[in-house]
Amino acid sequence: MRSAIKATLQDAARPGKPTKFTPEQVAHIIKTACEKPEHFGIPLSHWTPSALAREVVNQQIVPSISSRQVGCFLKREGFETESKPVLAESEHHG
């Protein structure tokens, strides 16, 4: 029974390049995105894909990641993202 469940839950082999990020890494990226940047000492009111990419590398969740890939993960999980880069308002900026 256990092997049948495991086989059912596994993804079928797909053509092309294998994924670079594990599901656990993606979950940690999304979890970080749900926190306020201030929680990590970042003076922004909300995350930008580039700021989030830098933070998950700083946390050693991933060795490297592009802001575009972060944006894809956020969009896939239902977060709203802008098609053009938008800077978050700085807490220290009027």
Backbone as numpy.savetxt, mean C-alpha at the origin, in Angstrom:
# Nx Ny Nz CAx CAy CAz Cx Cy Cz
-9.55 -33.39 3.69 -10.37 -32.20 3.69 -9.50 -30.94 3.69
-8.49 -30.94 4.55 -7.60 -29.79 4.66 -6.92 -29.49 3.32
-6.45 -30.54 2.63 -5.78 -30.33 1.35 -6.75 -29.83 0.29
-8.00 -30.25 0.34 -9.01 -29.77 -0.61 -9.29 -28.28 -0.41
-9.37 -27.85 0.85 -9.58 -26.43 1.15 -8.38 -25.61 0.68
-7.19 -26.10 0.98 -5.97 -25.39 0.58 -5.89 -25.26 -0.94
-6.20 -26.33 -1.65 -6.16 -26.31 -3.12 -7.20 -25.33 -3.68
-8.35 -25.26 -3.05 -9.40 -24.36 -3.50 -9.01 -22.91 -3.30
-8.35 -22.61 -2.20 -8.00 -21.23 -1.87 -6.76 -20.72 -2.60
-5.96 -21.61 -3.14 -4.75 -21.17 -3.84 -5.10 -20.62 -5.22
-4.35 -19.60 -5.61 -4.50 -19.05 -6.95 -3.95 -20.02 -7.97
-4.59 -20.06 -9.12 -4.07 -20.86 -10.23 -2.84 -20.16 -10.78
-1.95 -20.93 -11.36 -0.76 -20.35 -11.99 -1.20 -19.41 -13.11
-0.54 -18.28 -13.18 -0.89 -17.28 -14.20 0.33 -17.01 -15.06
0.07 -16.69 -16.32 1.21 -16.34 -17.18 1.75 -14.96 -16.78
2.97 -14.71 -17.15 3.56 -13.40 -16.89 4.44 -13.39 -15.66
4.82 -12.20 -15.30 5.74 -11.98 -14.19 5.06 -12.31 -12.85
5.76 -13.03 -11.97 5.17 -13.32 -10.66 5.03 -12.04 -9.83
4.13 -12.07 -8.86 3.92 -10.89 -8.03 5.17 -10.59 -7.21
5.41 -9.32 -7.00 6.59 -8.89 -6.26 6.30 -8.75 -4.77
5.02 -8.54 -4.42 4.65 -8.28 -3.04 3.74 -9.38 -2.52
4.01 -9.81 -1.29 3.20 -10.86 -0.69 1.87 -10.25 -0.21
0.86 -11.10 -0.03 -0.40 -10.59 0.52 -0.20 -9.93 1.89
0.72 -10.44 2.67 1.00 -9.86 3.99 1.56 -8.45 3.86
2.47 -8.26 2.90 3.03 -6.92 2.68 1.95 -5.95 2.25
1.09 -6.39 1.34 0.00 -5.53 0.87 -0.92 -5.18 2.04
-1.22 -6.16 2.89 -2.07 -5.90 4.06 -1.43 -4.86 4.98
-0.11 -4.95 5.18 0.59 -3.96 6.02 0.58 -2.58 5.38
0.69 -2.52 4.06 0.63 -1.23 3.36 -0.75 -0.61 3.56
-1.80 -1.40 3.39 -3.17 -0.91 3.57 -3.40 -0.49 5.02
-2.88 -1.29 5.96 -3.01 -0.95 7.38 -2.35 0.39 7.66
-1.17 0.60 7.11 -0.46 1.87 7.30 -1.26 3.01 6.70
-1.86 2.78 5.54 -2.68 3.81 4.88 -3.89 4.21 5.72
-4.36 3.30 6.57 -5.51 3.58 7.42 -5.15 4.42 8.64
-3.87 4.52 8.93 -3.39 5.34 10.04 -3.15 6.77 9.53
-3.23 7.72 10.43 -2.92 9.10 10.06 -1.41 9.24 9.93
-0.93 10.00 8.94 0.51 10.21 8.81 1.15 10.76 10.08
0.40 11.58 10.83 0.91 12.16 12.07 1.35 11.08 13.06
0.67 9.93 13.01 1.00 8.80 13.89 2.46 8.36 13.69
2.99 8.59 12.50 4.36 8.20 12.17 5.30 9.41 12.17
4.82 10.53 12.68 5.66 11.73 12.75 5.77 12.46 11.43
4.84 12.21 10.52 4.86 12.86 9.20 3.85 14.01 9.23
4.29 15.24 8.97 3.41 16.40 9.09 2.49 16.59 7.88
1.66 15.59 7.61 0.67 15.67 6.53 -0.70 15.38 7.11
-1.73 15.95 6.51 -3.09 15.68 6.98 -3.64 14.39 6.41
-3.10 13.95 5.27 -3.49 12.67 4.69 -2.34 12.14 3.83
-2.40 10.85 3.53 -1.34 10.21 2.76 -1.41 10.57 1.29
-0.26 10.72 0.69 -0.13 10.70 -0.76 0.52 9.35 -1.08
0.34 8.84 -2.28 1.00 7.58 -2.61 2.52 7.63 -2.40
3.15 8.76 -2.73 4.61 8.83 -2.57 5.02 8.85 -1.10
4.26 9.57 -0.26 4.58 9.60 1.18 4.37 8.22 1.79
3.30 7.54 1.38 3.04 6.20 1.90 4.11 5.22 1.45
4.54 5.34 0.20 5.61 4.47 -0.31 6.88 4.65 0.52
7.25 5.90 0.78 8.44 6.16 1.60 8.29 5.57 3.00
7.10 5.71 3.58 6.90 5.23 4.95 6.97 3.71 5.03
6.37 2.99 4.09 6.41 1.52 4.18 7.82 0.99 3.94
8.63 1.72 3.19 10.05 1.35 3.05 10.77 1.66 4.36
10.48 2.82 4.97 11.09 3.17 6.26 10.75 2.15 7.34
9.53 1.61 7.29 9.11 0.60 8.26 9.63 -0.79 7.91
10.31 -0.90 6.80 10.87 -2.16 6.30 9.77 -3.20 6.01
8.60 -2.72 5.61 7.54 -3.61 5.17 7.93 -4.19 3.82
8.51 -3.35 2.98 9.03 -3.76 1.67 10.38 -3.10 1.47
11.28 -3.73 0.70 12.58 -3.09 0.46 12.47 -1.87 -0.45
11.52 -1.90 -1.38 11.28 -0.75 -2.25 9.90 -0.91 -2.88
9.30 0.23 -3.23 7.99 0.23 -3.87 7.78 1.60 -4.50
7.14 1.62 -5.65 6.87 2.89 -6.31 5.57 3.48 -5.80
5.45 4.78 -5.91 4.20 5.43 -5.51 3.06 4.97 -6.41
3.37 4.64 -7.64 2.35 4.14 -8.56 1.79 2.79 -8.08
2.67 1.91 -7.62 2.22 0.61 -7.11 1.38 0.79 -5.85
1.80 1.69 -4.97 1.01 1.98 -3.77 -0.38 2.47 -4.18
-0.43 3.36 -5.16 -1.71 3.86 -5.66 -2.59 2.75 -6.21
-1.98 1.79 -6.89 -2.73 0.64 -7.42 -3.32 -0.20 -6.29
-2.52 -0.44 -5.24 -3.02 -1.21 -4.09 -4.20 -0.48 -3.44
-4.06 0.83 -3.26 -5.11 1.61 -2.61 -6.38 1.60 -3.46
-6.23 1.78 -4.73 -7.39 1.79 -5.63 -8.08 0.43 -5.63
-7.29 -0.64 -5.67 -7.84 -2.00 -5.68 -8.63 -2.27 -4.40
-8.21 -1.67 -3.30 -8.89 -1.89 -2.02 -10.02 -0.90 -1.79
-10.31 -0.06 -2.78 -11.45 0.84 -2.67 -11.16 2.22 -2.13
-9.89 2.55 -1.92 -9.53 3.90 -1.50 -9.59 4.81 -2.71
-10.01 6.02 -2.50 -10.04 7.00 -3.59 -8.62 7.52 -3.82
-8.21 7.53 -5.07 -6.92 8.12 -5.41 -7.12 9.09 -6.56
-6.27 10.07 -6.61 -6.32 11.07 -7.66 -5.54 10.59 -8.88
-6.02 10.94 -10.06 -5.30 10.55 -11.27 -4.02 11.36 -11.45
-3.99 12.57 -10.88 -2.79 13.39 -10.92 -2.25 13.52 -9.50
-0.93 13.63 -9.37 -0.38 13.76 -8.02 -0.93 15.01 -7.31
-1.35 14.83 -6.09 -1.86 15.93 -5.29 -1.10 15.92 -3.97
-0.55 17.05 -3.61 0.18 17.14 -2.36 -0.79 17.30 -1.21
-0.51 16.62 -0.14 -1.33 16.77 1.06 -0.98 18.10 1.72
-1.93 18.67 2.39 -1.70 19.90 3.13 -0.77 19.61 4.30
0.22 20.41 4.48 1.12 20.27 5.61 0.49 20.88 6.83
0.65 20.23 7.98 0.14 20.78 9.23 0.86 22.09 9.58
2.10 22.24 9.11 2.90 23.40 9.45 2.77 24.51 8.41
2.01 24.24 7.36 1.86 25.19 6.26 0.49 25.83 6.35
0.39 27.13 6.26 -0.84 27.86 6.43 -1.82 27.54 5.42
